[in-house]
Amino acid sequence: MLFNLSYALGKELTGSENVVTTDYENYTNVDSWEELNKRGKIQQVRFTKLNMEEGTLDMNHLQELIDAKTKIVAITAASNM
């Protein structure tokens, strides 16, 4: 399902945008956006950190990664690993 969503959203992007996700995502969430990057639909996939002890996002790091070219923030913070 995420591949279909990323493909549909990719049609609306110019190739200069970025996507922010976490470094603790399920493969389907990460790979969907990486595929858009490989196809030139986005410029970069950025990974924000999680505070594993507290189970929260590192909000300071997230704020550093989001800029005017960020069009998608895809965070579930769930992994099957």
mmCIF file of the N, C-alpha and C atoms, coordinates in Angstrom:
data_MODEL
# 
_entry.id   MODEL 
# 
loop_
_atom_site.group_PDB 
_atom_site.id 
_atom_site.type_symbol 
_atom_site.label_atom_id 
_atom_site.label_alt_id 
_atom_site.label_comp_id 
_atom_site.label_asym_id 
_atom_site.label_entity_id 
_atom_site.label_seq_id 
_atom_site.pdbx_PDB_ins_code 
_atom_site.Cartn_x 
_atom_site.Cartn_y 
_atom_site.Cartn_z 
_atom_site.occupancy 
_atom_site.B_iso_or_equiv 
_atom_site.pdbx_formal_charge 
_atom_site.auth_seq_id 
_atom_site.auth_comp_id 
_atom_site.auth_asym_id 
_atom_site.auth_atom_id 
_atom_site.pdbx_PDB_model_num 
ATOM 1   N N  . MET A 1 1  ? 0.814  -1.191 0.000   1.00 0.00 ? 1  MET A N  1 
ATOM 2   C CA . MET A 1 1  ? 0.000  0.000  0.000   1.00 0.00 ? 1  MET A CA 1 
ATOM 3   C C  . MET A 1 1  ? 0.868  1.269  0.000   1.00 0.00 ? 1  MET A C  1 
ATOM 4   N N  . LEU A 1 2  ? 1.952  1.260  0.783   1.00 0.00 ? 2  LEU A N  1 
ATOM 5   C CA . LEU A 1 2  ? 2.820  2.433  0.800   1.00 0.00 ? 2  LEU A CA 1 
ATOM 6   C C  . LEU A 1 2  ? 3.499  2.663  -0.542  1.00 0.00 ? 2  LEU A C  1 
ATOM 7   N N  . PHE A 1 3  ? 3.790  1.579  -1.274  1.00 0.00 ? 3  PHE A N  1 
ATOM 8   C CA . PHE A 1 3  ? 4.372  1.757  -2.593  1.00 0.00 ? 3  PHE A CA 1 
ATOM 9   C C  . PHE A 1 3  ? 3.388  2.482  -3.507  1.00 0.00 ? 3  PHE A C  1 
ATOM 10  N N  . ASN A 1 4  ? 2.112  2.123  -3.426  1.00 0.00 ? 4  ASN A N  1 
ATOM 11  C CA . ASN A 1 4  ? 1.093  2.796  -4.235  1.00 0.00 ? 4  ASN A CA 1 
ATOM 12  C C  . ASN A 1 4  ? 0.966  4.265  -3.842  1.00 0.00 ? 4  ASN A C  1 
ATOM 13  N N  . LEU A 1 5  ? 0.985  4.528  -2.541  1.00 0.00 ? 5  LEU A N  1 
ATOM 14  C CA . LEU A 1 5  ? 0.896  5.907  -2.067  1.00 0.00 ? 5  LEU A CA 1 
ATOM 15  C C  . LEU A 1 5  ? 2.101  6.716  -2.516  1.00 0.00 ? 5  LEU A C  1 
ATOM 16  N N  . SER A 1 6  ? 3.299  6.174  -2.338  1.00 0.00 ? 6  SER A N  1 
ATOM 17  C CA . SER A 1 6  ? 4.499  6.920  -2.735  1.00 0.00 ? 6  SER A CA 1 
ATOM 18  C C  . SER A 1 6  ? 4.527  7.135  -4.247  1.00 0.00 ? 6  SER A C  1 
ATOM 19  N N  . TYR A 1 7  ? 4.097  6.144  -5.013  1.00 0.00 ? 7  TYR A N  1 
ATOM 20  C CA . TYR A 1 7  ? 4.046  6.293  -6.465  1.00 0.00 ? 7  TYR A CA 1 
ATOM 21  C C  . TYR A 1 7  ? 3.086  7.413  -6.866  1.00 0.00 ? 7  TYR A C  1 
ATOM 22  N N  . ALA A 1 8  ? 1.919  7.443  -6.238  1.00 0.00 ? 8  ALA A N  1 
ATOM 23  C CA . ALA A 1 8  ? 0.927  8.487  -6.544  1.00 0.00 ? 8  ALA A CA 1 
ATOM 24  C C  . ALA A 1 8  ? 1.454  9.866  -6.154  1.00 0.00 ? 8  ALA A C  1 
ATOM 25  N N  . LEU A 1 9  ? 2.059  9.975  -4.980  1.00 0.00 ? 9  LEU A N  1 
ATOM 26  C CA . LEU A 1 9  ? 2.609  11.260 -4.552  1.00 0.00 ? 9  LEU A CA 1 
ATOM 27  C C  . LEU A 1 9  ? 3.785  11.673 -5.424  1.00 0.00 ? 9  LEU A C  1 
ATOM 28  N N  . GLY A 1 10 ? 4.572  10.703 -5.863  1.00 0.00 ? 10 GLY A N  1 
ATOM 29  C CA . GLY A 1 10 ? 5.712  10.988 -6.723  1.00 0.00 ? 10 GLY A CA 1 
ATOM 30  C C  . GLY A 1 10 ? 5.336  11.675 -8.018  1.00 0.00 ? 10 GLY A C  1 
ATOM 31  N N  . LYS A 1 11 ? 4.135  11.424 -8.502  1.00 0.00 ? 11 LYS A N  1 
ATOM 32  C CA . LYS A 1 11 ? 3.664  12.074 -9.732  1.00 0.00 ? 11 LYS A CA 1 
ATOM 33  C C  . LYS A 1 11 ? 3.504  13.581 -9.550  1.00 0.00 ? 11 LYS A C  1 
ATOM 34  N N  . GLU A 1 12 ? 3.335  14.014 -8.315  1.00 0.00 ? 12 GLU A N  1 
ATOM 35  C CA . GLU A 1 12 ? 3.129  15.433 -8.021  1.00 0.00 ? 12 GLU A CA 1 
ATOM 36  C C  . GLU A 1 12 ? 4.424  16.161 -7.661  1.00 0.00 ? 12 GLU A C  1 
ATOM 37  N N  . LEU A 1 13 ? 5.523  15.444 -7.559  1.00 0.00 ? 13 LEU A N  1 
ATOM 38  C CA . LEU A 1 13 ? 6.786  16.045 -7.135  1.00 0.00 ? 13 LEU A CA 1 
ATOM 39  C C  . LEU A 1 13 ? 7.673  16.376 -8.319  1.00 0.00 ? 13 LEU A C  1 
ATOM 40  N N  . THR A 1 14 ? 8.591  17.307 -8.125  1.00 0.00 ? 14 THR A N  1 
ATOM 41  C CA . THR A 1 14 ? 9.437  17.787 -9.220  1.00 0.00 ? 14 THR A CA 1 
ATOM 42  C C  . THR A 1 14 ? 10.830 17.181 -9.249  1.00 0.00 ? 14 THR A C  1 
ATOM 43  N N  . GLY A 1 15 ? 11.224 16.517 -8.166  1.00 0.00 ? 15 GLY A N  1 
ATOM 44  C CA . GLY A 1 15 ? 12.567 15.962 -8.092  1.00 0.00 ? 15 GLY A CA 1 
ATOM 45  C C  . GLY A 1 15 ? 13.510 16.781 -7.228  1.00 0.00 ? 15 GLY A C  1 
ATOM 46  N N  . SER A 1 16 ? 13.042 17.920 -6.737  1.00 0.00 ? 16 SER A N  1 
ATOM 47  C CA . SER A 1 16 ? 13.888 18.768 -5.894  1.00 0.00 ? 16 SER A CA 1 
ATOM 48  C C  . SER A 1 16 ? 13.508 18.678 -4.415  1.00 0.00 ? 16 SER A C  1 
ATOM 49  N N  . GLU A 1 17 ? 12.489 17.887 -4.112  1.00 0.00 ? 17 GLU A N  1 
ATOM 50  C CA . GLU A 1 17 ? 11.978 17.805 -2.754  1.00 0.00 ? 17 GLU A CA 1 
ATOM 51  C C  . GLU A 1 17 ? 12.685 16.716 -1.953  1.00 0.00 ? 17 GLU A C  1 
ATOM 52  N N  . ASN A 1 18 ? 12.390 16.687 -0.646  1.00 0.00 ? 18 ASN A N  1 
ATOM 53  C CA . ASN A 1 18 ? 12.897 15.616 0.196   1.00 0.00 ? 18 ASN A CA 1 
ATOM 54  C C  . ASN A 1 18 ? 11.768 15.042 1.038   1.00 0.00 ? 18 ASN A C  1 
ATOM 55  N N  . VAL A 1 19 ? 12.024 13.842 1.536   1.00 0.00 ? 19 VAL A N  1 
ATOM 56  C CA . VAL A 1 19 ? 11.107 13.133 2.423   1.00 0.00 ? 19 VAL A CA 1 
ATOM 57  C C  . VAL A 1 19 ? 11.857 12.874 3.723   1.00 0.00 ? 19 VAL A C  1 
ATOM 58  N N  . VAL A 1 20 ? 11.175 13.050 4.847   1.00 0.00 ? 20 VAL A N  1 
ATOM 59  C CA . VAL A 1 20 ? 11.765 12.758 6.148   1.00 0.00 ? 20 VAL A CA 1 
ATOM 60  C C  . VAL A 1 20 ? 11.026 11.578 6.760   1.00 0.00 ? 20 VAL A C  1 
ATOM 61  N N  . THR A 1 21 ? 11.788 10.618 7.239   1.00 0.00 ? 21 THR A N  1 
ATOM 62  C CA . THR A 1 21 ? 11.252 9.463  7.939   1.00 0.00 ? 21 THR A CA 1 
ATOM 63  C C  . THR A 1 21 ? 12.180 9.181  9.118   1.00 0.00 ? 21 THR A C  1 
ATOM 64  N N  . THR A 1 22 ? 12.021 8.054  9.799   1.00 0.00 ? 22 THR A N  1 
ATOM 65  C CA . THR A 1 22 ? 12.919 7.756  10.917  1.00 0.00 ? 22 THR A CA 1 
ATOM 66  C C  . THR A 1 22 ? 13.864 6.626  10.541  1.00 0.00 ? 22 THR A C  1 
ATOM 67  N N  . ASP A 1 23 ? 14.871 6.452  11.360  1.00 0.00 ? 23 ASP A N  1 
ATOM 68  C CA . ASP A 1 23 ? 15.809 5.359  11.136  1.00 0.00 ? 23 ASP A CA 1 
ATOM 69  C C  . ASP A 1 23 ? 15.312 4.063  11.788  1.00 0.00 ? 23 ASP A C  1 
ATOM 70  N N  . TYR A 1 24 ? 14.039 4.039  12.177  1.00 0.00 ? 24 TYR A N  1 
ATOM 71  C CA . TYR A 1 24 ? 13.447 2.862  12.806  1.00 0.00 ? 24 TYR A CA 1 
ATOM 72  C C  . TYR A 1 24 ? 12.080 2.577  12.184  1.00 0.00 ? 24 TYR A C  1 
ATOM 73  N N  . GLU A 1 25 ? 12.050 2.504  10.869  1.00 0.00 ? 25 GLU A N  1 
ATOM 74  C CA . GLU A 1 25 ? 10.803 2.272  10.153  1.00 0.00 ? 25 GLU A CA 1 
ATOM 75  C C  . GLU A 1 25 ? 10.777 0.873  9.557   1.00 0.00 ? 25 GLU A C  1 
ATOM 76  N N  . ASN A 1 26 ? 9.581  0.409  9.282   1.00 0.00 ? 26 ASN A N  1 
ATOM 77  C CA . ASN A 1 26 ? 9.399  -0.826 8.554   1.00 0.00 ? 26 ASN A CA 1 
ATOM 78  C C  . ASN A 1 26 ? 9.971  -0.655 7.146   1.00 0.00 ? 26 ASN A C  1 
ATOM 79  N N  . TYR A 1 27 ? 10.480 -1.726 6.600   1.00 0.00 ? 27 TYR A N  1 
ATOM 80  C CA . TYR A 1 27 ? 11.074 -1.726 5.259   1.00 0.00 ? 27 TYR A CA 1 
ATOM 81  C C  . TYR A 1 27 ? 10.165 -1.062 4.228   1.00 0.00 ? 27 TYR A C  1 
ATOM 82  N N  . THR A 1 28 ? 8.872  -1.349 4.288   1.00 0.00 ? 28 THR A N  1 
ATOM 83  C CA . THR A 1 28 ? 7.965  -0.802 3.272   1.00 0.00 ? 28 THR A CA 1 
ATOM 84  C C  . THR A 1 28 ? 7.882  0.711  3.328   1.00 0.00 ? 28 THR A C  1 
ATOM 85  N N  . ASN A 1 29 ? 8.036  1.300  4.509   1.00 0.00 ? 29 ASN A N  1 
ATOM 86  C CA . ASN A 1 29 ? 8.001  2.759  4.603   1.00 0.00 ? 29 ASN A CA 1 
ATOM 87  C C  . ASN A 1 29 ? 9.285  3.362  4.050   1.00 0.00 ? 29 ASN A C  1 
ATOM 88  N N  . VAL A 1 30 ? 10.412 2.771  4.367   1.00 0.00 ? 30 VAL A N  1 
ATOM 89  C CA . VAL A 1 30 ? 11.697 3.306  3.900   1.00 0.00 ? 30 VAL A CA 1 
ATOM 90  C C  . VAL A 1 30 ? 11.875 3.066  2.406   1.00 0.00 ? 30 VAL A C  1 
ATOM 91  N N  . ASP A 1 31 ? 11.638 1.842  1.974   1.00 0.00 ? 31 ASP A N  1 
ATOM 92  C CA . ASP A 1 31 ? 11.916 1.492  0.579   1.00 0.00 ? 31 ASP A CA 1 
ATOM 93  C C  . ASP A 1 31 ? 11.023 2.237  -0.404  1.00 0.00 ? 31 ASP A C  1 
ATOM 94  N N  . SER A 1 32 ? 9.813  2.547  -0.004  1.00 0.00 ? 32 SER A N  1 
ATOM 95  C CA . SER A 1 32 ? 8.914  3.304  -0.882  1.00 0.00 ? 32 SER A CA 1 
ATOM 96  C C  . SER A 1 32 ? 9.514  4.650  -1.254  1.00 0.00 ? 32 SER A C  1 
ATOM 97  N N  . TRP A 1 33 ? 10.082 5.333  -0.261  1.00 0.00 ? 33 TRP A N  1 
ATOM 98  C CA . TRP A 1 33 ? 10.660 6.652  -0.502  1.00 0.00 ? 33 TRP A CA 1 
ATOM 99  C C  . TRP A 1 33 ? 12.019 6.541  -1.166  1.00 0.00 ? 33 TRP A C  1 
ATOM 100 N N  . GLU A 1 34 ? 12.792 5.515  -0.827  1.00 0.00 ? 34 GLU A N  1 
ATOM 101 C CA . GLU A 1 34 ? 14.078 5.291  -1.491  1.00 0.00 ? 34 GLU A CA 1 
ATOM 102 C C  . GLU A 1 34 ? 13.879 5.036  -2.990  1.00 0.00 ? 34 GLU A C  1 
ATOM 103 N N  . GLU A 1 35 ? 12.819 4.345  -3.325  1.00 0.00 ? 35 GLU A N  1 
ATOM 104 C CA . GLU A 1 35 ? 12.515 4.088  -4.736  1.00 0.00 ? 35 GLU A CA 1 
ATOM 105 C C  . GLU A 1 35 ? 12.217 5.387  -5.478  1.00 0.00 ? 35 GLU A C  1 
ATOM 106 N N  . LEU A 1 36 ? 11.475 6.300  -4.839  1.00 0.00 ? 36 LEU A N  1 
ATOM 107 C CA . LEU A 1 36 ? 11.244 7.609  -5.466  1.00 0.00 ? 36 LEU A CA 1 
ATOM 108 C C  . LEU A 1 36 ? 12.552 8.349  -5.676  1.00 0.00 ? 36 LEU A C  1 
ATOM 109 N N  . ASN A 1 37 ? 13.454 8.226  -4.742  1.00 0.00 ? 37 ASN A N  1 
ATOM 110 C CA . ASN A 1 37 ? 14.763 8.858  -4.862  1.00 0.00 ? 37 ASN A CA 1 
ATOM 111 C C  . ASN A 1 37 ? 15.526 8.278  -6.050  1.00 0.00 ? 37 ASN A C  1 
ATOM 112 N N  . LYS A 1 38 ? 15.536 6.963  -6.185  1.00 0.00 ? 38 LYS A N  1 
ATOM 113 C CA . LYS A 1 38 ? 16.232 6.303  -7.303  1.00 0.00 ? 38 LYS A CA 1 
ATOM 114 C C  . LYS A 1 38 ? 15.651 6.728  -8.638  1.00 0.00 ? 38 LYS A C  1 
ATOM 115 N N  . ARG A 1 39 ? 14.362 6.955  -8.687  1.00 0.00 ? 39 ARG A N  1 
ATOM 116 C CA . ARG A 1 39 ? 13.692 7.354  -9.938  1.00 0.00 ? 39 ARG A CA 1 
ATOM 117 C C  . ARG A 1 39 ? 13.794 8.844  -10.223 1.00 0.00 ? 39 ARG A C  1 
ATOM 118 N N  . GLY A 1 40 ? 14.410 9.595  -9.314  1.00 0.00 ? 40 GLY A N  1 
ATOM 119 C CA . GLY A 1 40 ? 14.568 11.034 -9.515  1.00 0.00 ? 40 GLY A CA 1 
ATOM 120 C C  . GLY A 1 40 ? 13.334 11.851 -9.196  1.00 0.00 ? 40 GLY A C  1 
ATOM 121 N N  . LYS A 1 41 ? 12.387 11.250 -8.506  1.00 0.00 ? 41 LYS A N  1 
ATOM 122 C CA . LYS A 1 41 ? 11.160 11.964 -8.150  1.00 0.00 ? 41 LYS A CA 1 
ATOM 123 C C  . LYS A 1 41 ? 11.329 12.825 -6.909  1.00 0.00 ? 41 LYS A C  1 
ATOM 124 N N  . ILE A 1 42 ? 12.320 12.481 -6.066  1.00 0.00 ? 42 ILE A N  1 
ATOM 125 C CA . ILE A 1 42 ? 12.704 13.310 -4.925  1.00 0.00 ? 42 ILE A CA 1 
ATOM 126 C C  . ILE A 1 42 ? 14.225 13.388 -4.898  1.00 0.00 ? 42 ILE A C  1 
ATOM 127 N N  . GLN A 1 43 ? 14.727 14.398 -4.227  1.00 0.00 ? 43 GLN A N  1 
ATOM 128 C CA . GLN A 1 43 ? 16.166 14.595 -4.175  1.00 0.00 ? 43 GLN A CA 1 
ATOM 129 C C  . GLN A 1 43 ? 16.823 13.785 -3.065  1.00 0.00 ? 43 GLN A C  1 
ATOM 130 N N  . GLN A 1 44 ? 16.096 13.588 -1.958  1.00 0.00 ? 44 GLN A N  1 
ATOM 131 C CA . GLN A 1 44 ? 16.742 12.981 -0.802  1.00 0.00 ? 44 GLN A CA 1 
ATOM 132 C C  . GLN A 1 44 ? 15.712 12.391 0.155   1.00 0.00 ? 44 GLN A C  1 
ATOM 133 N N  . VAL A 1 45 ? 16.106 11.277 0.791   1.00 0.00 ? 45 VAL A N  1 
ATOM 134 C CA . VAL A 1 45 ? 15.366 10.733 1.921   1.00 0.00 ? 45 VAL A CA 1 
ATOM 135 C C  . VAL A 1 45 ? 16.214 11.024 3.153   1.00 0.00 ? 45 VAL A C  1 
ATOM 136 N N  . ARG A 1 46 ? 15.627 11.694 4.115   1.00 0.00 ? 46 ARG A N  1 
ATOM 137 C CA . ARG A 1 46 ? 16.330 12.066 5.339   1.00 0.00 ? 46 ARG A CA 1 
ATOM 138 C C  . ARG A 1 46 ? 15.786 11.233 6.494   1.00 0.00 ? 46 ARG A C  1 
ATOM 139 N N  . PHE A 1 47 ? 16.667 10.897 7.428   1.00 0.00 ? 47 PHE A N  1 
ATOM 140 C CA . PHE A 1 47 ? 16.292 10.037 8.549   1.00 0.00 ? 47 PHE A CA 1 
ATOM 141 C C  . PHE A 1 47 ? 16.493 10.758 9.866   1.00 0.00 ? 47 PHE A C  1 
ATOM 142 N N  . THR A 1 48 ? 15.401 10.918 10.606  1.00 0.00 ? 48 THR A N  1 
ATOM 143 C CA . THR A 1 48 ? 15.484 11.509 11.932  1.00 0.00 ? 48 THR A CA 1 
ATOM 144 C C  . THR A 1 48 ? 15.670 10.409 12.973  1.00 0.00 ? 48 THR A C  1 
ATOM 145 N N  . LYS A 1 49 ? 16.168 10.802 14.099  1.00 0.00 ? 49 LYS A N  1 
ATOM 146 C CA . LYS A 1 49 ? 16.481 9.847  15.164  1.00 0.00 ? 49 LYS A CA 1 
ATOM 147 C C  . LYS A 1 49 ? 15.306 9.677  16.119  1.00 0.00 ? 49 LYS A C  1 
ATOM 148 N N  . LEU A 1 50 ? 15.280 8.509  16.732  1.00 0.00 ? 50 LEU A N  1 
ATOM 149 C CA . LEU A 1 50 ? 14.336 8.229  17.811  1.00 0.00 ? 50 LEU A CA 1 
ATOM 150 C C  . LEU A 1 50 ? 15.111 8.139  19.114  1.00 0.00 ? 50 LEU A C  1 
ATOM 151 N N  . ASN A 1 51 ? 14.496 8.568  20.187  1.00 0.00 ? 51 ASN A N  1 
ATOM 152 C CA . ASN A 1 51 ? 15.046 8.365  21.516  1.00 0.00 ? 51 ASN A CA 1 
ATOM 153 C C  . ASN A 1 51 ? 14.516 7.010  21.984  1.00 0.00 ? 51 ASN A C  1 
ATOM 154 N N  . MET A 1 52 ? 15.338 5.987  21.864  1.00 0.00 ? 52 MET A N  1 
ATOM 155 C CA . MET A 1 52 ? 14.880 4.624  22.135  1.00 0.00 ? 52 MET A CA 1 
ATOM 156 C C  . MET A 1 52 ? 14.562 4.400  23.616  1.00 0.00 ? 52 MET A C  1 
ATOM 157 N N  . GLU A 1 53 ? 15.231 5.101  24.501  1.00 0.00 ? 53 GLU A N  1 
ATOM 158 C CA . GLU A 1 53 ? 14.963 4.928  25.932  1.00 0.00 ? 53 GLU A CA 1 
ATOM 159 C C  . GLU A 1 53 ? 13.571 5.427  26.305  1.00 0.00 ? 53 GLU A C  1 
ATOM 160 N N  . GLU A 1 54 ? 13.153 6.508  25.675  1.00 0.00 ? 54 GLU A N  1 
ATOM 161 C CA . GLU A 1 54 ? 11.852 7.095  25.983  1.00 0.00 ? 54 GLU A CA 1 
ATOM 162 C C  . GLU A 1 54 ? 10.773 6.722  24.970  1.00 0.00 ? 54 GLU A C  1 
ATOM 163 N N  . GLY A 1 55 ? 11.189 6.199  23.826  1.00 0.00 ? 55 GLY A N  1 
ATOM 164 C CA . GLY A 1 55 ? 10.232 5.859  22.785  1.00 0.00 ? 55 GLY A CA 1 
ATOM 165 C C  . GLY A 1 55 ? 9.622  7.083  22.118  1.00 0.00 ? 55 GLY A C  1 
ATOM 166 N N  . THR A 1 56 ? 10.412 8.143  22.002  1.00 0.00 ? 56 THR A N  1 
ATOM 167 C CA . THR A 1 56 ? 9.928  9.391  21.402  1.00 0.00 ? 56 THR A CA 1 
ATOM 168 C C  . THR A 1 56 ? 10.832 9.830  20.267  1.00 0.00 ? 56 THR A C  1 
ATOM 169 N N  . LEU A 1 57 ? 10.313 10.712 19.448  1.00 0.00 ? 57 LEU A N  1 
ATOM 170 C CA . LEU A 1 57 ? 11.120 11.312 18.387  1.00 0.00 ? 57 LEU A CA 1 
ATOM 171 C C  . LEU A 1 57 ? 12.107 12.301 18.984  1.00 0.00 ? 57 LEU A C  1 
ATOM 172 N N  . ASP A 1 58 ? 13.275 12.394 18.379  1.00 0.00 ? 58 ASP A N  1 
ATOM 173 C CA . ASP A 1 58 ? 14.220 13.445 18.724  1.00 0.00 ? 58 ASP A CA 1 
ATOM 174 C C  . ASP A 1 58 ? 13.739 14.693 17.977  1.00 0.00 ? 58 ASP A C  1 
ATOM 175 N N  . MET A 1 59 ? 12.927 15.490 18.627  1.00 0.00 ? 59 MET A N  1 
ATOM 176 C CA . MET A 1 59 ? 12.281 16.630 17.977  1.00 0.00 ? 59 MET A CA 1 
ATOM 177 C C  . MET A 1 59 ? 13.281 17.673 17.492  1.00 0.00 ? 59 MET A C  1 
ATOM 178 N N  . ASN A 1 60 ? 14.389 17.851 18.199  1.00 0.00 ? 60 ASN A N  1 
ATOM 179 C CA . ASN A 1 60 ? 15.398 18.801 17.745  1.00 0.00 ? 60 ASN A CA 1 
ATOM 180 C C  . ASN A 1 60 ? 16.004 18.354 16.423  1.00 0.00 ? 60 ASN A C  1 
ATOM 181 N N  . HIS A 1 61 ? 16.317 17.067 16.322  1.00 0.00 ? 61 HIS A N  1 
ATOM 182 C CA . HIS A 1 61 ? 16.877 16.548 15.074  1.00 0.00 ? 61 HIS A CA 1 
ATOM 183 C C  . HIS A 1 61 ? 15.851 16.627 13.949  1.00 0.00 ? 61 HIS A C  1 
ATOM 184 N N  . LEU A 1 62 ? 14.608 16.304 14.259  1.00 0.00 ? 62 LEU A N  1 
ATOM 185 C CA . LEU A 1 62 ? 13.542 16.378 13.258  1.00 0.00 ? 62 LEU A CA 1 
ATOM 186 C C  . LEU A 1 62 ? 13.411 17.800 12.712  1.00 0.00 ? 62 LEU A C  1 
ATOM 187 N N  . GLN A 1 63 ? 13.440 18.784 13.583  1.00 0.00 ? 63 GLN A N  1 
ATOM 188 C CA . GLN A 1 63 ? 13.340 20.185 13.153  1.00 0.00 ? 63 GLN A CA 1 
ATOM 189 C C  . GLN A 1 63 ? 14.515 20.586 12.264  1.00 0.00 ? 63 GLN A C  1 
ATOM 190 N N  . GLU A 1 64 ? 15.692 20.030 12.519  1.00 0.00 ? 64 GLU A N  1 
ATOM 191 C CA . GLU A 1 64 ? 16.860 20.325 11.688  1.00 0.00 ? 64 GLU A CA 1 
ATOM 192 C C  . GLU A 1 64 ? 16.701 19.769 10.277  1.00 0.00 ? 64 GLU A C  1 
ATOM 193 N N  . LEU A 1 65 ? 15.997 18.651 10.146  1.00 0.00 ? 65 LEU A N  1 
ATOM 194 C CA . LEU A 1 65 ? 15.861 17.990 8.849   1.00 0.00 ? 65 LEU A CA 1 
ATOM 195 C C  . LEU A 1 65 ? 14.757 18.573 7.978   1.00 0.00 ? 65 LEU A C  1 
ATOM 196 N N  . ILE A 1 66 ? 13.735 19.121 8.590   1.00 0.00 ? 66 ILE A N  1 
ATOM 197 C CA . ILE A 1 66 ? 12.608 19.655 7.825   1.00 0.00 ? 66 ILE A CA 1 
ATOM 198 C C  . ILE A 1 66 ? 12.937 21.067 7.358   1.00 0.00 ? 66 ILE A C  1 
ATOM 199 N N  . ASP A 1 67 ? 12.792 21.286 6.054   1.00 0.00 ? 67 ASP A N  1 
ATOM 200 C CA . ASP A 1 67 ? 13.026 22.611 5.490   1.00 0.00 ? 67 ASP A CA 1 
ATOM 201 C C  . ASP A 1 67 ? 11.971 22.894 4.414   1.00 0.00 ? 67 ASP A C  1 
ATOM 202 N N  . ALA A 1 68 ? 12.169 23.951 3.668   1.00 0.00 ? 68 ALA A N  1 
ATOM 203 C CA . ALA A 1 68 ? 11.179 24.364 2.665   1.00 0.00 ? 68 ALA A CA 1 
ATOM 204 C C  . ALA A 1 68 ? 10.983 23.321 1.568   1.00 0.00 ? 68 ALA A C  1 
ATOM 205 N N  . LYS A 1 69 ? 11.968 22.454 1.353   1.00 0.00 ? 69 LYS A N  1 
ATOM 206 C CA . LYS A 1 69 ? 11.858 21.432 0.315   1.00 0.00 ? 69 LYS A CA 1 
ATOM 207 C C  . LYS A 1 69 ? 11.286 20.114 0.827   1.00 0.00 ? 69 LYS A C  1 
ATOM 208 N N  . THR A 1 70 ? 10.987 20.042 2.110   1.00 0.00 ? 70 THR A N  1 
ATOM 209 C CA . THR A 1 70 ? 10.373 18.837 2.670   1.00 0.00 ? 70 THR A CA 1 
ATOM 210 C C  . THR A 1 70 ? 8.896  18.830 2.299   1.00 0.00 ? 70 THR A C  1 
ATOM 211 N N  . LYS A 1 71 ? 8.489  17.806 1.581   1.00 0.00 ? 71 LYS A N  1 
ATOM 212 C CA . LYS A 1 71 ? 7.095  17.707 1.161   1.00 0.00 ? 71 LYS A CA 1 
ATOM 213 C C  . LYS A 1 71 ? 6.349  16.589 1.872   1.00 0.00 ? 71 LYS A C  1 
ATOM 214 N N  . ILE A 1 72 ? 7.102  15.612 2.399   1.00 0.00 ? 72 ILE A N  1 
ATOM 215 C CA . ILE A 1 72 ? 6.467  14.477 3.057   1.00 0.00 ? 72 ILE A CA 1 
ATOM 216 C C  . ILE A 1 72 ? 7.244  14.141 4.331   1.00 0.00 ? 72 ILE A C  1 
ATOM 217 N N  . VAL A 1 73 ? 6.524  13.978 5.421   1.00 0.00 ? 73 VAL A N  1 
ATOM 218 C CA . VAL A 1 73 ? 7.089  13.434 6.648   1.00 0.00 ? 73 VAL A CA 1 
ATOM 219 C C  . VAL A 1 73 ? 6.331  12.139 6.915   1.00 0.00 ? 73 VAL A C  1 
ATOM 220 N N  . ALA A 1 74 ? 7.041  11.008 6.792   1.00 0.00 ? 74 ALA A N  1 
ATOM 221 C CA . ALA A 1 74 ? 6.412  9.697  6.891   1.00 0.00 ? 74 ALA A CA 1 
ATOM 222 C C  . ALA A 1 74 ? 6.971  8.960  8.098   1.00 0.00 ? 74 ALA A C  1 
ATOM 223 N N  . ILE A 1 75 ? 6.253  9.036  9.213   1.00 0.00 ? 75 ILE A N  1 
ATOM 224 C CA . ILE A 1 75 ? 6.729  8.442  10.448  1.00 0.00 ? 75 ILE A CA 1 
ATOM 225 C C  . ILE A 1 75 ? 5.656  7.543  11.049  1.00 0.00 ? 75 ILE A C  1 
ATOM 226 N N  . THR A 1 76 ? 6.010  6.283  11.201  1.00 0.00 ? 76 THR A N  1 
ATOM 227 C CA . THR A 1 76 ? 5.155  5.365  11.936  1.00 0.00 ? 76 THR A CA 1 
ATOM 228 C C  . THR A 1 76 ? 5.849  4.923  13.218  1.00 0.00 ? 76 THR A C  1 
ATOM 229 N N  . ALA A 1 77 ? 7.181  4.981  13.207  1.00 0.00 ? 77 ALA A N  1 
ATOM 230 C CA . ALA A 1 77 ? 8.006  4.539  14.341  1.00 0.00 ? 77 ALA A CA 1 
ATOM 231 C C  . ALA A 1 77 ? 7.682  3.109  14.723  1.00 0.00 ? 77 ALA A C  1 
ATOM 232 N N  . ALA A 1 78 ? 7.424  2.292  13.715  1.00 0.00 ? 78 ALA A N  1 
ATOM 233 C CA . ALA A 1 78 ? 7.148  0.878  13.935  1.00 0.00 ? 78 ALA A CA 1 
ATOM 234 C C  . ALA A 1 78 ? 8.034  0.063  13.004  1.00 0.00 ? 78 ALA A C  1 
ATOM 235 N N  . SER A 1 79 ? 8.567  -0.998 13.535  1.00 0.00 ? 79 SER A N  1 
ATOM 236 C CA . SER A 1 79 ? 9.435  -1.852 12.748  1.00 0.00 ? 79 SER A CA 1 
ATOM 237 C C  . SER A 1 79 ? 9.115  -3.307 13.054  1.00 0.00 ? 79 SER A C  1 
ATOM 238 N N  . ASN A 1 80 ? 9.388  -4.181 12.106  1.00 0.00 ? 80 ASN A N  1 
ATOM 239 C CA . ASN A 1 80 ? 9.211  -5.599 12.350  1.00 0.00 ? 80 ASN A CA 1 
ATOM 240 C C  . ASN A 1 80 ? 10.555 -6.272 12.608  1.00 0.00 ? 80 ASN A C  1 
ATOM 241 N N  . MET A 1 81 ? 11.552 -5.479 12.901  1.00 0.00 ? 81 MET A N  1 
ATOM 242 C CA . MET A 1 81 ? 12.883 -6.034 13.178  1.00 0.00 ? 81 MET A CA 1 
ATOM 243 C C  . MET A 1 81 ? 13.072 -6.251 14.654  1.00 0.00 ? 81 MET A C  1 
# 
